[in-house]
Amino acid sequence: MTDAGVKAGAEAEAESEVLIRVRGLANRFGSHVVHEDLDLDIRHGEILGVVGGSGTGKSVLLRSIVGLKRPDAGSVEVFGEDLTALPPSRRSELERRFGVLFQRGALFSSLDLQENVALPLLEHAGLTRGDAEDLARMKLALAGLPPDAALKMPSELSGGMIKRAALARALALDPEVLFLDEPTAGLDPIGAADFDRLIMTLRDALGLSVFLVTHDLDTLYTACDRVAVLSQRRVLVADRLAVVEASDDAWVRDYFHGPRGRAAAGAAGAAEPITPTTSRENT
């Protein structure tokens, strides 16, 4: 087969793996334009890291994809259906196939952890309270929390435990795509590394696809199969890290080739190889 044939075959395979396709997305707040003509794909089984400078709209993009903000233009195609054109009932069905971890956890302060995780099961899965709470305890364990954490209130938790509890709630309805907004923000380096490993383990064990907004260089080098850079109101590049690093964009150079970027790359290269189900070479 010719090189052109190999390239075309690889592109066709990548296209067939796309779960979420964003095309021509625009987001505006009054006269302020955050996104304009933004395109992005999220593929089956990958961990996609999303980075960009302050104000580039990383969290706004996440909210647009999961249906929390209606874009001003463009389309968000989810599992083959345009989310922006669906009636509310069908859109709600598709959105239940997402799990979302918000930046600060967004746990209900008046509910203990078991109740926080059980809530979506009661509202959407039609379970009895007893069954929902049993399943909630399983999800908390899956997120790495001890059994005695189930009856704790959010105010009793450390930052790392709040992240894990919020992750358990995001996993409550067995989502196919997991959206994480700065999941390691505020964690110490050991806690952040543990959380990165947990996300990779869950991706491999549950067959998840992960959309991960982050500024954590260690997370990008350790966990992500591809990285999308937001710049100039759109996705500047979305590819393997080796390709992203080679961009001649000034922000990319400063971010990935500065002291912290070099340290993260060096640490990732010195670490023991990680062999997730979806390798970078196959994405």
C-alpha positions in Angstrom: 0.0 0.0 0.0 1.2 3.5 -0.8 2.0 6.1 1.9 -1.1 8.0 0.7 -3.2 4.8 1.1 -1.8 4.2 4.6 -2.6 7.8 5.6 -6.1 7.7 4.2 -6.7 4.4 6.0 -5.5 5.8 9.3 -7.7 8.9 8.9 -10.7 6.8 8.1 -10.1 4.7 11.2 -9.8 7.8 13.4 -13.0 9.2 11.9 -14.9 6.0 12.7 -13.8 6.3 16.4 -15.2 9.8 16.9 -17.8 9.9 19.7 -18.2 13.7 19.9 -17.7 16.0 16.9 -17.6 19.8 17.4 -17.8 21.9 14.3 -17.9 25.6 13.8 -18.5 26.3 17.5 -19.0 29.9 18.5 -19.4 31.2 22.1 -19.9 34.9 22.9 -20.7 36.9 26.1 -22.1 40.2 24.8 -19.4 41.7 22.6 -16.7 39.3 24.0 -16.0 36.4 21.6 -14.6 33.4 23.4 -14.8 30.8 20.5 -15.2 31.3 16.8 -15.3 28.5 14.2 -13.9 26.0 16.7 -13.6 22.3 15.6 -12.7 19.4 17.8 -13.1 15.6 17.9 -13.3 13.3 21.0 -12.4 9.7 20.1 -13.5 6.4 21.7 -11.2 5.3 24.5 -8.8 8.3 24.5 -7.9 10.7 27.3 -7.9 14.1 25.5 -6.2 16.9 27.4 -7.4 20.4 26.7 -5.0 23.3 27.5 -4.8 27.0 26.8 -4.0 30.3 28.3 -6.3 32.2 30.7 -9.4 33.3 29.0 -9.3 30.9 26.1 -12.6 29.3 27.2 -11.5 25.7 28.2 -14.4 25.4 30.8 -16.8 27.2 28.4 -16.0 24.6 25.8 -16.7 21.8 28.2 -20.0 23.3 29.3 -21.0 23.7 25.6 -20.3 20.1 24.9 -22.2 18.7 27.9 -25.2 20.9 27.3 -24.8 23.4 30.1 -24.3 26.3 27.7 -26.0 26.6 24.3 -23.4 27.8 21.8 -24.1 30.8 19.7 -23.3 29.0 16.5 -22.0 25.6 15.3 -22.9 22.1 16.1 -22.1 19.5 18.8 -22.6 16.0 17.4 -22.8 13.4 20.2 -23.0 9.6 19.4 -24.1 10.6 15.8 -26.8 13.2 16.9 -26.6 16.9 16.9 -27.1 17.9 20.5 -27.9 21.5 19.7 -30.8 20.5 17.4 -32.5 17.8 19.6 -35.7 18.2 21.6 -35.1 18.5 25.4 -36.2 15.0 26.2 -33.8 13.3 23.7 -31.0 15.7 24.6 -31.4 14.8 28.3 -31.1 11.1 27.4 -27.8 11.6 25.6 -26.5 13.9 28.4 -27.0 11.0 30.9 -24.3 9.2 29.0 -21.8 11.8 30.2 -20.2 12.1 33.6 -18.9 15.5 34.7 -16.5 16.4 37.5 -16.5 20.2 38.1 -13.5 22.1 39.1 -14.4 22.5 42.8 -16.3 19.3 43.1 -19.8 20.9 43.3 -20.9 18.5 46.0 -24.1 19.3 47.9 -22.9 20.6 51.2 -26.0 19.4 53.1 -25.7 15.8 51.9 -23.1 13.2 53.0 -21.0 11.5 50.3 -23.3 8.5 50.0 -26.3 10.8 49.4 -24.4 13.0 46.9 -23.6 10.0 44.8 -27.0 8.3 45.2 -28.9 11.5 44.1 -28.5 11.0 40.3 -29.3 7.3 40.7 -32.6 8.2 42.4 -33.4 11.0 39.9 -32.5 9.2 36.7 -32.2 5.4 37.2 -35.4 4.8 39.1 -33.7 2.9 41.9 -35.0 2.5 45.5 -33.1 4.5 48.1 -31.6 1.4 49.5 -30.3 0.2 46.1 -29.1 3.6 45.2 -27.1 4.0 48.4 -25.6 0.5 48.0 -24.5 1.4 44.5 -23.2 4.8 45.7 -20.9 3.0 48.2 -19.6 0.9 45.4 -18.9 4.0 43.3 -17.1 5.7 46.2 -14.9 2.6 46.6 -14.2 2.6 42.8 -13.0 6.2 43.2 -10.6 5.1 45.9 -12.4 6.2 49.0 -12.5 4.0 52.2 -15.9 2.6 53.4 -16.1 5.1 56.4 -16.1 8.0 54.0 -19.6 7.3 52.8 -21.3 9.0 55.8 -18.9 12.0 55.9 -20.0 15.5 55.0 -18.1 17.4 52.3 -16.9 19.9 55.0 -15.1 17.0 56.7 -13.0 16.1 53.6 -9.6 17.0 52.3 -9.3 18.4 48.8 -8.2 15.1 47.4 -11.2 13.3 49.0 -13.6 15.9 47.6 -12.2 15.2 44.1 -12.6 11.5 44.5 -16.2 11.9 45.9 -17.1 14.2 42.9 -15.6 11.6 40.6 -17.7 8.9 42.2 -20.8 11.0 41.5 -19.7 11.5 37.9 -19.5 7.7 37.5 -22.8 7.1 39.2 -24.8 6.5 35.9 -22.0 4.5 34.2 -21.2 7.2 31.7 -19.4 6.5 28.4 -17.6 9.9 28.3 -16.1 11.5 31.4 -15.6 15.3 31.5 -13.0 16.5 34.1 -12.5 20.2 34.7 -9.0 20.8 36.4 -9.2 17.5 38.4 -5.8 17.9 40.0 -6.1 21.6 40.8 -5.2 22.2 44.5 -3.8 18.8 45.0 -0.3 18.2 46.2 2.1 16.4 43.7 1.6 13.0 45.3 -2.2 13.4 45.3 -2.3 14.7 41.8 -0.1 11.7 40.5 -2.5 9.3 42.3 -5.5 10.9 40.7 -3.8 10.7 37.2 -3.2 6.9 37.8 -6.8 6.5 38.9 -8.2 8.1 35.8 -6.1 5.9 33.5 -7.1 2.8 35.5 -10.8 3.7 35.2 -10.5 4.5 31.5 -9.0 1.1 30.8 -11.3 -0.9 33.2 -14.5 0.8 32.2 -13.8 1.7 28.5 -14.3 5.4 29.1 -13.4 8.3 26.9 -12.1 11.3 28.8 -12.2 15.0 28.1 -9.8 16.6 30.6 -9.3 20.3 31.0 -6.1 20.9 32.8 -3.1 23.2 33.3 -1.1 20.3 35.0 1.9 19.5 32.7 2.5 16.2 34.6 -1.0 15.1 33.8 -0.5 15.9 30.1 2.6 13.9 29.9 1.5 11.0 32.1 -2.2 10.4 31.2 -3.2 12.0 27.9 -3.2 10.3 24.5 -3.8 13.6 22.7 -3.7 17.2 23.6 -5.8 20.0 22.2 -4.5 23.6 22.5 -7.0 26.4 22.6 -5.7 29.7 21.1 -7.0 32.5 19.0 -10.6 31.5 19.7 -10.3 28.0 18.3 -8.3 24.7 18.5 -4.8 25.6 17.3 -3.7 21.9 17.3 -5.1 18.6 18.6 -2.6 15.7 18.3 0.0 13.6 20.1 2.2 15.5 22.5 5.2 15.2 20.1 3.3 17.0 17.4 1.9 19.6 19.7 5.3 20.4 21.2 6.6 21.0 17.6 4.1 23.9 17.0 5.8 27.2 16.4 3.0 29.1 18.3 4.6 31.3 21.0 2.3 30.2 23.8 3.0 26.5 23.0 6.7 27.1 23.1 6.5 28.9 26.4 4.2 26.3 27.9 5.9 23.1 26.8 9.5 24.2 26.5 9.8 26.3 29.6 11.4 25.0 32.8 8.2 23.3 34.1 7.5 21.7 30.7 11.0 20.4 30.4 10.8 19.0 34.0 7.5 17.3 33.3 8.7 15.8 30.0 11.9 14.6 31.7 9.9 13.0 34.6 7.6 11.2 32.2 10.5 9.9 30.2 12.3 8.6 33.3 9.2 6.9 34.7 8.3 3.3 34.1 6.4 2.8 30.8 2.6 2.9 31.1 0.7 0.7 28.7 -2.9 1.8 28.6 -5.4 0.1 26.4 -5.3 3.0 23.9 -1.7 3.9 23.3 -0.5 7.3 22.0 0.9 5.6 18.9 -2.6 4.2 18.0 -4.5 7.5 18.4 
